[in-house]
């Protein structure tokens, strides 16, 4: 968290009162039978409030805390050598921010609020104590980290195998499924990130992202009203997203050779 300028958000002494991946680290969501005030239960010590555009932490800042989003959206990102912004991930309510840097001395990316956001702050020392004294919390930490690693691998697969259309459709379905898990509509939602930020995340230019949105809308699969997206035909969208996986598992075509033998087709 930067300490040197007016981007520093206001903090309040406030316990978490909502469910997240860190359930069990706060007094309000301690496991059954775990008394308030027991070692490790009050790892969530403060609430952090950010306005849109404010930094939660900067690349290279000392890792002092991990955060759980209660309300809002956070973008983690880095700057490339030529000055472009590369989006690393988008984080939504219930997600952990900074968890990927927990084993490092310094944060590996910038973290910026895409809208007004509230987060629970977990100091690293308190979190480590809680993880050692509360077995369920330790498991939650591992599950949260594993989930982030799985998403990173999925993005790598997307960039390696998918067309522009497939990438955008897959991204929209990721959002829809995530909103469904959080109890929100999975058919209509507001994009808190810009099209340029979406393109950075899924490896497309702004022009290509806009063109693909238009094609999906023209095809009757979605509607686009400003930043509100409505998914009109989820089965068709899921079929588009599944195409690379179907091709990846299809048997290799074989070429007939003289004498009736066959050989694999050239790649």
CORDACOR-V259244 format. One record per residue. N is the residue number from 0. RES is the residue in one letter. PSI is psi in whole degrees, -180 to 180 (999 if undefined). D_LAST is the distance of its C-alpha to the last C-alpha in whole Angstrom. Layout:
BEGIN
((N/RES/PSI/D_LAST) (N/RES/PSI/D_LAST))
END
This chain:
BEGIN
((0/X/123/49) (1/X/140/50) (2/X/-1/54) (3/X/-4/55) (4/X/-174/55) (5/X/7/55) (6/X/-9/52) (7/X/119/53) (8/X/158/54) (9/X/139/57) (10/X/149/57) (11/X/145/59) (12/X/97/60) (13/X/126/59) (14/X/157/57) (15/X/139/54) (16/X/16/55) (17/X/159/51) (18/X/144/49) (19/X/-172/46) (20/X/-10/43) (21/X/22/46) (22/X/129/49) (23/X/-13/51) (24/X/-2/52) (25/X/155/54) (26/X/-35/58) (27/X/-16/57) (28/X/35/54) (29/X/147/55) (30/X/154/54) (31/X/133/57) (32/X/-8/60) (33/X/116/59) (34/X/145/62) (35/X/141/62) (36/X/-6/62) (37/X/156/61) (38/X/130/59) (39/X/-14/55) (40/X/-33/56) (41/X/47/57) (42/X/-34/54) (43/X/104/53) (44/X/-25/56) (45/X/163/56) (46/X/136/54) (47/X/133/52) (48/X/130/52) (49/X/143/50) (50/X/160/50) (51/X/130/47) (52/X/-11/46) (53/X/149/48) (54/X/137/46) (55/X/-44/46) (56/X/166/45) (57/X/154/44) (58/X/127/41) (59/X/-10/43) (60/X/147/46) (61/X/138/47) (62/X/107/46) (63/X/-21/49) (64/X/158/48) (65/X/151/45) (66/X/145/46) (67/X/126/45) (68/X/126/45) (69/X/-45/48) (70/X/136/48) (71/X/-170/45) (72/X/137/42) (73/X/139/41) (74/X/128/38) (75/X/139/37) (76/X/161/35) (77/X/170/35) (78/X/128/35) (79/X/170/32) (80/X/-29/33) (81/X/12/34) (82/X/2/36) (83/X/152/34) (84/X/128/34) (85/X/115/31) (86/X/129/32) (87/X/-44/31) (88/X/160/33) (89/X/140/35) (90/X/137/38) (91/X/174/40) (92/X/132/43) (93/X/-18/43) (94/X/155/40) (95/X/140/41) (96/X/131/41) (97/X/-4/41) (98/X/-32/40) (99/X/-15/37) (100/X/8/39) (101/X/-32/42) (102/X/7/41) (103/X/159/41) (104/X/-24/44) (105/X/151/43) (106/X/141/41) (107/X/2/37) (108/X/173/37) (109/X/154/40) (110/X/121/41) (111/X/140/42) (112/X/129/44) (113/X/-9/42) (114/X/174/46) (115/X/129/49) (116/X/143/48) (117/X/135/50) (118/X/149/49) (119/X/133/50) (120/X/129/50) (121/X/112/50) (122/X/147/51) (123/X/-43/49) (124/X/-45/52) (125/X/-36/53) (126/X/-41/50) (127/X/-40/49) (128/X/-45/53) (129/X/-39/52) (130/X/-29/49) (131/X/-25/51) (132/X/-20/54) (133/X/104/52) (134/X/-42/49) (135/X/-36/48) (136/X/-41/47) (137/X/-41/45) (138/X/-39/43) (139/X/-40/43) (140/X/-46/42) (141/X/-41/39) (142/X/-41/38) (143/X/-44/38) (144/X/-41/36) (145/X/-39/33) (146/X/-40/33) (147/X/-38/32) (148/X/-40/30) (149/X/-41/28) (150/X/-40/28) (151/X/-41/27) (152/X/-37/24) (153/X/-38/23) (154/X/-41/23) (155/X/-42/21) (156/X/-43/18) (157/X/-48/20) (158/X/-30/19) (159/X/-33/15) (160/X/-24/14) (161/X/149/17) (162/X/173/18) (163/X/-44/21) (164/X/-46/23) (165/X/-37/22) (166/X/-48/23) (167/X/-43/26) (168/X/-44/27) (169/X/-42/26) (170/X/-46/28) (171/X/-38/31) (172/X/-36/30) (173/X/-47/31) (174/X/-47/34) (175/X/-46/35) (176/X/-37/35) (177/X/-42/36) (178/X/-38/39) (179/X/-42/40) (180/X/-29/40) (181/X/4/43) (182/X/13/45) (183/X/173/44) (184/X/135/42) (185/X/1/39) (186/X/-29/39) (187/X/128/41) (188/X/162/41) (189/X/131/41) (190/X/118/39) (191/X/-13/40) (192/X/154/38) (193/X/167/37) (194/X/-33/34) (195/X/-40/33) (196/X/-39/33) (197/X/-46/31) (198/X/-40/29) (199/X/-40/29) (200/X/-40/28) (201/X/11/25) (202/X/38/24) (203/X/154/25) (204/X/162/28) (205/X/-42/31) (206/X/-40/30) (207/X/-41/27) (208/X/-47/29) (209/X/-41/32) (210/X/-40/30) (211/X/-38/28) (212/X/-45/31) (213/X/-41/33) (214/X/-42/30) (215/X/-39/30) (216/X/-44/34) (217/X/-29/34) (218/X/2/32) (219/X/16/35) (220/X/-30/33) (221/X/165/35) (222/X/148/38) (223/X/117/39) (224/X/102/42) (225/X/-116/42) (226/X/7/41) (227/X/123/41) (228/X/132/38) (229/X/125/39) (230/X/113/36) (231/X/-30/37) (232/X/82/34) (233/X/-41/33) (234/X/-42/31) (235/X/-40/29) (236/X/-42/28) (237/X/-32/27) (238/X/-39/25) (239/X/-46/23) (240/X/-28/23) (241/X/-11/21) (242/X/-46/18) (243/X/-37/16) (244/X/-37/17) (245/X/-44/17) (246/X/-37/13) (247/X/-29/13) (248/X/2/15) (249/X/146/14) (250/X/144/13) (251/X/135/10) (252/X/150/10) (253/X/144/11) (254/X/134/12) (255/X/136/16) (256/X/169/17) (257/X/139/21) (258/X/6/23) (259/X/-3/21) (260/X/165/19) (261/X/157/15) (262/X/154/12) (263/X/146/9) (264/X/150/6) (265/X/145/4) (266/X/999/0))
END
